[in-house]
């Protein structure tokens, strides 16, 4: 994909943060958390359906669904979790963003803090993938993560302001690369 240096990888991830994650999954999570907290299950289903529709390849869809199921399994074993909401989520083929919204709704954390946690977790995973695939060293990874941590609050602020008709998941090159990756002969690690 032309990502061969720390600077290019860092810029690419910052673009993904602002142009994809903030406009898509973070915005959906920002709306899912209050929907779960108020028991607005039709709204939760609408958000989950939207997330499923944004996954442009079978690989990206399978990833969103598997991570959603795994988080839901974790929630089932968590004391104090809302069992009725967990079962409602299980019935809707949960995506990771919507399952994360459910998990976050079970806490007293405000929506912004939940989105900051989600985005930082995303950044850690993306930097680890860059370290392995570019390849880069651990020091480069730490610098990249620090740069992303600096811009995550702005991405979260943007995501919290997006209404439904401005949410989007438009990353054509990511979809093209994913379609190539899902038919690849071998992989470094499960994505």
CORTA-V279610 format. One line per field, one symbol per residue. ss: DSSP state (@ for helix, = for strand, . for the rest). burial: # if it has 9 or more other ideal C-beta (glycine too) atoms within 8 Angstrom, else .. A space follows every 50 residues. Layout:
ss: ???
burial: ???
This chain:
ss: .....@@@@@@@@@@@@@@@@...@@@@@@@@@@@@@@..@@@@@@@@@@ @@@@...@@@@@@@@@@@@@@@@@@@......@@@@@@@@@....@@@@@ @@@@@.....@@@@@@@@@@@@@@@@@@@@@@@@...@@@@@@@@@@@@@ @@@@@@@@@@@..@@@.....@@@@@@@@@@..........
burial: ..#..#.###.#########################...#..###.##.# ##..#.#.###.###.###.##.##.....#...##.##..#.####### ######....##.#######.###.#######.#.#...##.###.###. ##..######.#....#.#.#..##.###.##.........
